[in-house]
Amino acid sequence: MSESMSRALVLTSPPGSDALTEAVAGQVGALLETAAVLQEDVLAPGAAWQALLVEADTTPLAAIRAPFAEALAGAPIDVNVVPDDISLRRKHLLIADMESTIIEQEMLDELGDLIGKRDVIEHITARAMRGELDFESALKERVAMLTGLDARVLDEVAERITLMPGAEALVRTMSLNGAYCALVSGGFTVFTQRVAERLGFDEHQANTLEIVDGKLTGRVIPPILGREAKLDALRRIAAEQGVDPVLTLAVGDGANDLDMLRGAGLGVAFRAKPKVREAVAALDNGAVVTHGDLTALLFLQGYRFVDLDIA
């Protein structure tokens, strides 16, 4: 006979959208009538809400989520279900992808502007992030196009970086609550260093562009950090910080993030490519955020709006 456990059904939407209306509450309430509900809470007015449900511990989270997601299909609302063990829900380690996750840009695409090849590089980037191309080969192909570019333009391009909405609140809030935060990117250290310092990440890891006599050589200094390296970073940092794997949170958007997302206690596909969303949605440790911003990762951990450290 299976035991029961508490699960948190979490609905999130873009802050300020007020998408979680009374009508939505009515739709969800109708479905909850047949469920064993322990508690309902507004985590952020109009933007985040949760219900604590009692379910058999063998029930897949995707199966619990399905009827609610179907009922709210078409609304700008993300529907996720996470275990509600208070000692495990708030994570002690954040491992975050950078490009199109913590920042809004893909930096190789921005560099492509300077050589008149943005469209070509963007196409390769998109295919690599969808998992259609080998990450390492795609990275080498794009970097080779930058051969001879003056290294001083890296500082110029870095000025284009804009933070993803909610990034500051995510890192500041988790840090304030004792979590260790690491930025792990398949991009380049010249950019991760700036972003890590700006947001207060405890460490960063990325690839290094080779520069000789002030010019980009078109090569990446090996080893190239790709899909496996992100999972390795999750495991390494968790071990170094003495954090149980179940207390880790990973977030990313591309195919090269999948192993890391699968390996975390909670893996979040954030505004991710379709195949990545589908893969993560099927995981018992997975969540998908398509509509909300990065503060949704805090609400998934049970934080309330009043807990958020917003600059």
N, C-alpha and C positions, 0 to 999 in steps of 0.2 A: 504494500500500500504506500503510495507516494505521499511525502510530506508537503505542507504548504509553506509559501514564503511570500513576503511583501514585495511587490513590484511597483515602480513609479511610472505612471503614464504621464509624459511631459509634452505639453503643447507649447511651441514657441513661434513667434512671428516677428517681423521687423519692428524694432522699437519705434514708437510714434505712429505706427500704422493703425493701432486700435482694432486689429483684425479679430481679436478674441472677444467677440461681441456676445450679447445675451442670446442671440439666435444660435451662435456656435455652441454656447453653453447648453442650450436646449437640445441640440443634436447630440452632443456628447452625453448629456444627462439621460437621454432616452436609451442609449446603449449601456449606460452604467446601471440601469435598473435591474439588469440580470446579473450584475457582477457583485462580488463581495468587496465593498468599498470601505476602507478604514478611515479615510480623511480626504478632503478636497482643499486645495490651497491656491490662492493667487500669489504667484512669485513676483510678478511685475504687472501692474495694472495695464490691461490691454495687450500685453506682450508675452507673458509667460504664466502658465497654470499647470498644476499637477493634481493627480488623484492617486492615492496609494491603494493598490488592489491586492487582494489575497488570491494567489493562484498556485496550482500544483507546481512544485519545483521542476517538474519534467516538461512543463509547457514552454515551447520555444517563444522567445520574446517577439519574434516576427509574427507568430500566430496571434498573440495578444494585441499587437499593434494593428494588424490588418483591417479589422472592421472599422476602427476609428479613422485610419488613413483613407479608407474607401468613402466613408461618410463625409470627410472634409476635402475630398479631391477637388482641385480647382481653386481652393482658398489658399492664400499666402501663409499657410500654417504648416510647420513641421511637426510630425507626430512621431514620438520615440518612446520606447519603454526600456527602463534600466532597473537593475536590482536595487532595492531600497534598504540594504543593510547600512545603517548610519556609519558604521566603522569602516566601510569600504567605499561608500559613494563619493566622498570627497577625496580627490586624488592628491598624492604627495609629489608627483613628478609630471611635468608637462613637456612633451617632445613635439615641437611644431615645425612643419614645413614652412618655408618662407614665401616663395613666389605664388601669387594667386591665392594665398592663404593668410599670412600675416601682413603681406603687402599686396597691393592691387595689381602690380605689374609682373610681367615676365621679363627679366632684365636683358636676356639675349635678344628678345624682340626689340627692346628699346635701343640696344646697340646697333641692331640692323638698320635703324633709321639713319645712322651716321654714314652708312655705306650704300644707301639706296637699295637695300635688300630686305626690308622689313617683311614684305609679303612672303618672300621665300622662307625666311627664318621662322616667321609665325606659323607657316604651314607645317614645317618640320616639328616645331614645338608642340603644336596641337596633336599631331599624330603620335608623338612620343608620349605625351600625357594621357592619351587614350589607350596606350599599350600596343599601338600598331607598329611601332618601330623599337628596336633595341635602344635602350636609354644611352648607353655608352657610345654607340656608333653615331646616334643622332647628335649627341653633345659634341663629339669630335668634328662632325661635318659642319655644324653651325659655327664653332669656334674657329675652324680653318678659314672661314670667310672673313674673319677679322684680322688676318695676317697683315702686319705693317701699320696697323692703326696706332696712333699716338696714345700712349698709356694715360696721358693727362685727360683724355676724354672720359675716363672712368669716373672721375670726380664730377664732371659735367652731367653725365647720365645719372649718377646717384642723386642728383638734385630732383630728378623726376619721381623719386619714390614717394608714394602716398600710402599711408597705413590703411589696412582693411578696417572698416567700422567695427568697433568693439575690441580691437587688438590691445589697446592700452588698458582697458578695464580688465581684460582676461589676464594679462601678465601681472598687472599690479595687484589684482585681487588674490590670485593664487599665491604670489610671492608674499603678500601681507599675511596670508594664512599658513605660511611655512613651507609651501611647495617649492621645489627646485625647478627652474625653467630653462630649457635648452632649445636653441634654434638649430635645426638640422636640415640642410638644404643640398640639393643637387646643383645649385647655382655656384656662386663664387664668394670667397672670403672678403673681397673688397667691398661687397654689398652687405653680407651678413654681419660684418663687424659694426657697420654703421647702425643697422637696424637693431642689433643686440644691445648696443650701448644706448640707443634712443629709448628703448622700451624696458631696459633693465633685465634682460635675459642673463642668466648666470654663466652661460657659455654658448658658443656657436661652433658649428662644423660645416664646412663646404669645400668645394674644389678651389684650386689656385690657378689663375691664369699665368702662363709663363711670359715674362717680360724681359727683353734683352735690349740694352742701349735705349731704354725709354720707349720701345715699341712692342706691341703684342706680336708674339711669334706665330700665333694661330694654333698653339698647342696648350693642353692642360697638363700641369705637373702631376705625374702619377703618384699614388693610385687614384683612379677616378672613383668618386663616391657616388654610388647609385642606389638602386633598390635594396640590395643586401646590406649596404653600409648603413642605411637608415635603421634597419632592424638591429644591426650590430650596435649602433649607437644607443638605441633604447635599452638593450640588455646591459651594455657596458655602464651607462650612466646610472641605471637602476642599481646595479651591483655596487658601484662606487659610493652611491648615496645611501645604500642600505635600505632601498625601497622595494617592498614586495611587488612583483609584476602586476598583481591585481590592483595596486594603488597607482598605476601609471595611466596617463591620458595622452593619446597621440592624435594629431589632427593633420589632414592633408587633403589634396584635391586630385592628384594624378596617379597613374598606374604605378609609378615608382614609389608611391607611399603605401601600397597595399600590404606588403609584408609587415611594415611597421604598425599599421592599423590593426592587422590581425593579431599581432603580438602584444598589444597593449591591453591593460585592464578594461579601458574604454577607448575604442577607435572611432573617431568622428570623420566622416567624409563631408568636407565643407565645400559647398558650391562646386561639387566634384563632377568629373566626366561621367556620362551615363553608365559605363561598365563598372566604374569604381563605386558609384552609388548603389548599383544593384548588388555588387559583391558584398559591400559593407552592410547593406540592409538585411542580408541573409545571416549575418553573424550574431551570435548571442552576446558578443561584447561590442556590437556595432551600433552606431547612431548616424543619422543623415540629417544635415542641416543645409537646406537649399534656399530658404526664404529669409531666415533670421540672420543676424550678424554674429560676431564671435562671442558676444555675451551669452548666446544660447548654450555655449559649453559650460558656463557657470550655472545656469538654471538646470542643466542636466545633472549637475552635481548637488543640486538642492539649495544652492545659494538663492537668496532673495534680492530684489533690487536694492534694498537698504544696506545689503552687505557689500555691494559693489564699490570698488575704489575707482571712482571716475574723476579724472583730472578736470 
